[in-house]
Amino acid sequence: MPKLTDKALSAMGVEKLKPRADRFDVYDAAVRGLGIRVSPAGTKTWFVMRRVSGRMIRRTIGRYPDLSLSQVRRQSADVLEAMGNGGHPAANQTMTFAAVVEEWLDRDQSRNRSWGQAEAAMRRDALPAFRNLRLDQITRSDTIRLLDRVIERGAPVVANRLLAYLRRLFNWSLERGYIDSDPTSGIRSPHREKSRDRVLTDTELRPLLRACDDIGYPFGSFTKLLLLTGQRRREVAEMTWSEVDVDAGTWTLAGERVKNGRPHVVHLNRQAVRLLSGVPRVEGSDWVFTTTGKGPIKGFSKAKAQLDANSGITGWTLHDIRRTFATILTERLGVSPVVTDRILNHVQGSVRGVAAVYQRGQYLEDRRAALEAMGDYIEAMSIGAGDSK
């Protein structure tokens, strides 16, 4: 049941709603059942709730500021009436592609690690094309034309990702009965991607490490920690102080923070501990790498361009650091691929079949020793790059 409130929302009040550690809802007294949800990232989403056939039903309407308070009040009346009459929003004009996207992001994607990428792809390409169409009006030809436009602007990989997100959205809608057929069915990925195998050499790593020291916190420190731990970009970028035990030299990630959903403990070698000990802490913020204190760092492309300019090394990605980390461990430091897989927390390790049954141990001591060796390797390279520490 929507929480009763005697206070009507105001345009200024909605604008001033600030994010909290957990998402929260605020309801409107002017239209019973209308509310706005604020995510920890600051995203504000309009929704309505009403009891239908003995159970509470929630429908997402749109996102603020795309929909103003006055606009959403008008739209919510239609949606609530349709719900009260037992009508399914899919058969109503209000069930537009834009409305379904907002509901899908909120209900299905909000806990996925790729949520941010899915939202960006929808807002950049899909919503401008399909925003006001009913979901069941979108055809396979419409989808193909959209992908063609993305390719024509020189972004074939983006087209592949967009198709994947659209397929997720339409499959989810099919399961919920919003549509009877999936317009992405039978569409092949428009671009054949080549698997990357870029590994940075020691000759490239030295100036890159020097560039990290030059640009400093937060992006220089962040990039250096990628190389010292081998963890994924988002995991390091969203590191919080509450996850880190500097005294024990451990960083503990909950299952929802990692790709395979399994809790993961990362040993912090002394170089990583020293780096974190020198990171400035923003009062009242739990984020380790932040520019505002209100959220983790963003703007990786700009920071990467700065690293390229300072180091003179180009043609690499931040994910290549993870591949480089694994290569150094296995090929240069002689660490077992099994231990390397445990450190990287791969969804599936390099060991298969019956052997995997006998190698499910976490190899904690081996992982600790491997990461200490990695820290020493990077430190020696940093000294060679001009680091006097």
PAGU-74592 format. One record per residue (C-alpha): y, z, x. Coordinates in steps of 0.001 Angstrom, whole numbers, padded with zeros to 6 digits, always signed. Each point is the difference from the previous one (the first is absolute). Last residue first. Example, Ala and Ser with C-alpha at 12.3 -4.5 7.8 and 13.67 -1.06 7.14 Angstrom:
REM residues 2
-001060+007140+013670 -003440+000660-001370 
This chain:
REM residues 389
+005828-003177+060053 +001584-002648+002194 -000700-002876-002331 +000650-003202+001948 -002624-002300-001404 -002559+001218+002517 +000616+003495-001275 -000585-001292-003512 -003251-001637+001143 -001222+003295+001416 +000939+001689-003275 -001833-002660-002017 -003209+000507+001977 +000319+003802-000094 +000405-000112-003767 -003012-002273-000353 -002122+002370+002066 +001094+002875-002245 -000877-002168-002993 -003490-000651+001324 -000622+003677+000804 +001052+001063-003496 -002121-002690-001601 -003026+001060+002030 +000577+003612-001044 +000309-000972-003652 -002980-002355-000075 +000239-000065-003843 -003711-000198-000507 -001288-002878-002121 -001936-001481+002884 -003607+000443-001099 +000451-001866-003288 +002045-002667+001796 -002979-000878+002163 -001998-000901-003113 +002362-002835-000893 +003396-000576+001581 +002182+001368+002805 +003411-001636+000394 +001523+002329-002541 +000797-000701-003597 +003168+001345-001598 +001334+000515+003496 +001335+003430+000834 +001606-001288+003214 -001260+003060+001885 -003436-000293-001603 -000157-003716+000862 +000911+000779+003619 -002800+002569+000156 -002528-002581-001217 +001441-002658+002323 -000798+002360+002910 +002927+000640+002349 -000063-001935+003284 +003674+000534+000885 +000959-003652+000509 -002231-001814-002487 -000614+002554-002760 +003132+002132+000023 +002405-002721+001145 -001335-002415-002602 +000315+002538-002827 +003636+000766+000894 +000786-003730+000271 -001391-000553-003494 +002161+002844-001306 +003016-001405+001854 -000687-003421-001531 +000770+001620-003378 +003627+000358+001118 +000141-003749+000473 +000165-002206+003107 +001555-003346+000867 +002798+001426+002139 +000441+002122+003137 +003489-000045+001579 -000022+003784-000172 +003463+000695-001420 +000147-003076-002242 -003562+000379-001257 +000530+003721-000662 +003164-000827-001957 -001849-002615-002028 -002695+002592-000784 +002686+002402-001231 +001409-002643-002344 -003440-000903-001300 -000998+003648-000441 +002818+000740-002427 -001465+003211-001394 -000273+003541+001310 -001408+002748-002209 +001939+001534-002898 +002850+002323-000907 +000877+001173+003521 +002173-003100+000324 -001161-001711+003190 -003548+001301-000030 -003000+000372+002285 -001522+003471-000279 +000583+000370-003736 -000089+003589-001336 +003734+000148-000727 +002132+003099-000687 +001715-000147+003375 -000761-003216+001827 -002152+000659+003050 +000813-001806+003224 -003074-001303+001864 -000470+001538+003442 -003025+002083-000955 -001486-003105-001592 +000114-001906+003310 -001418+002937+001948 -002842+000361-002523 -000706-003742+000263 -000107+000220+003807 -002196+003098-000205 -002574-001872-002043 +000159+000395-003763 -003482-000025-001523 +000004-001795-003334 -001846+001570-002929 -000825-002256-002951 -000624+000700-003666 -001945-002925-001533 +001697-002375-002453 -000855-003102+002022 +003600-001074+000532 +001488+003388+000792 +002600+002232-001626 -001966+000713-003184 -002766+001552+002096 +002299+002560+001617 +001161-000578+003578 -000287+002771+002587 +001920-000245+003289 -001354+002237+002737 +001227+001452+003292 -000859+003581-000943 +003505+001224+000853 +001624-003169-001401 -001730+000339-003363 +001194-003065-001897 -000584-000832-003662 +002836+002279-001201 +002323-001800+002416 -000469-003216-001930 -001243-003398+001189 +001086-002861-002255 +000766-002434+002839 -003213+000995+001799 -002254-000646-003005 +001973-003114-000913 -000484-001586+003393 -003685+000803+000276 -001329+002406+002604 -000653-000822+003649 +001215+003450+001133 +002023-000559+003194 +000868-003626-000808 +001281+000758-003475 +001780+003049+001439 +002016-002300+002272 +001042-002112-002969 +001201+003076-001923 +001939+001347+002979 +001824-003323+000393 +000554-000270-003741 +001437+003488-000610 +001161+000892+002557 +000470-001782+003314 +001311-003556+000380 -000282+000095+003794 -003192+002073+000121 -001765-002519-002226 +001406-002825+002150 -001568+001608+003093 -003318+000132-001835 +000365-003688-000842 +000895-000812+003613 -003262+001622+001145 -002152-001264-002872 +000472-003670+000832 -001363+000217+003563 -002701+002328-001284 -001075-002750-002371 +000611+000009-003734 -002947-001117-002093 +000426-002765-002555 -003241-000821-001846 +001400-001024-003364 -002331-001466-002601 +001214-003374-001158 +001193-000377-003549 -000945-002861-002293 +002858-000503-002442 +000028-000593-003750 -002620+002665-000747 -002222-001541-002671 +000885+000016-003673 -003136+000166-002185 +001221+002919-002076 +003704+000658+000570 +000845-000546-003691 -002363+002842-001002 -001185-000221-003614 +000082+002122-003166 +003180+001948+000734 +001225+003573-000534 -003559+001171-000573 +000117+002753+002609 -002596-001700+002210 +001883-003289-000243 +003248+001708+001013 -001685+001437+003093 -001401-003433+000844 +003469-001496-000537 +001710+002481+002344 -002643-000170+002729 +000083-003805-000071 +003797+000057+000163 -000209+002246+003081 -002481-002318+001747 +002032-003100-000914 +003128+001617+001458 -001841+000820+003223 -001109-003616+000447 +003501-001284-000796 +001454+002396+002600 -002372-001569+002534 +001342-003448-000917 +003683+000944+000456 +001885-003190+000930 +002233-000430-003049 -002454-002581-001290 -002825+002551+000123 +001858+002358-002357 +000801-002866-002344 -003649-001095-000032 -001094+003535-000897 +002299-000043-003037 -001255-003429-001039 -003602+001245+000267 +000751+002983-002234 +001697-002077-002668 -002924-002460+000075 -002444+002876-000515 +001939+001022-003057 +002398+002816-000899 +000497+000314-003761 -002455+002906-000374 +002251+002262+002069 +002977-000678-002161 +002683-001783+001994 +003257+001818+000768 -000634+000755+003689 -002206-002971+000921 +001778-001844+002820 +002506+002618+001201 -002721+002656-000458 -002622-001791+002111 +001960-000736+003189 +002062+002819+001526 -000624+002747-002543 -003754-000590-000178 -000444-000346+003752 +002042+003155+000665 -002012+002022-002529 -003304-001107+001499 +001203+000746+003543 +001133+003488-001004 -003228+000763-001851 -002198-001123+002917 -001185+003542+000739 -001168+000322-003584 +000902+003128-001954 +002811-001622-002000 -002013-003166-000618 -001766+000578-003306 +002223+002020-002319 +003487-000448+001412 -000282-003435+001566 -002008-001282-002975 +002464+001449-002509 +002959-001591+001782 -001818-003331+000301 -000928+000141-003687 +003630+000440-001029 +001178-002879+002201 -002739-002314-001308 +001249+000712-003493 -001628+002234-002554 +003215+000349-002053 -000905-003118-002001 -002902+001904-001502 -003660-001062+000032 -000597+001654+003346 +001825+003060-001300 -002970+000771-002250 +000932+000726-003586 -001129+003230-001563 +003111+000298-002124 +001195+002914+002106 -000418-002045+003188 +002038-002845-001449 +002731+002418-001076 +000059+001633+003435 +000332-003393+001697 +002816-001140-002276 +001952+003247+000429 -000578-000121+003752 +001836-003313+000296 +003272+001325-001446 -000151+003214+002028 -000881-002027+003099 +003155-002078-000296 +002302+003017-000476 -001547+001820+002985 +000268-003056+002237 -002963-002228+000821 -000141-001568+003462 +001554+003307+001197 -002555+001446-000777 -003449-001455-000463 -001813-001299-003009 -001830+000867-003204 -003058+001985+001081 -002217+001033-002893 -001697+003386-000442 -002456+000790-002765 -000708+003559-001125 -003146+000402-002031 -000784+000632-003660 -000001-003573-001246 +003331-000701+001747 +002208+002807+001300 +003076-001437+001679 +001361-000328+003513 +002734-002299+001321 +000779-001059+003552 +002914-000812+002319 -000628-000057+003755 +002245+001407+002734 -001002-000583+003632 +001354+002736+002301 -002818-000072+002567 -001400+003266-001380 -000222-001755-003394 +002366+000589-002931 -001406-000572-003496 +002336-000678-002922 -000635+000987-003578 -000011-001220-003579 -002315+001787-002440 +002803+001252-002228 +003026-002247+000305 +003273+001976+000247 -001697+003043+001524 -001010-001951+003124 -002760+001159+002325 -000078+000552+003769 -003226-000580+001909 -000981+001064+003522 -001513-001478+003160 -000823+002504+002725 +002045+000904+003108 +003160-000567-001988 +002157-003059-000658 +003596+000322-001251 +001267-000766-003508 +003713-000846+000375 -000194-003456-001620 -001854+001394-002996 +002631+002706-000462 +002823-002532+000264 -001491-002165-002750 -000629+003073-002148 -003292+001386-001242 +000088+002010-003196 -000550+003722+000213 -001960+001896-002621 -003309-000566+001741 -003551-000113-001255 -002602-000907+002581 -001918-003095-001024 -003424+000874-001417 
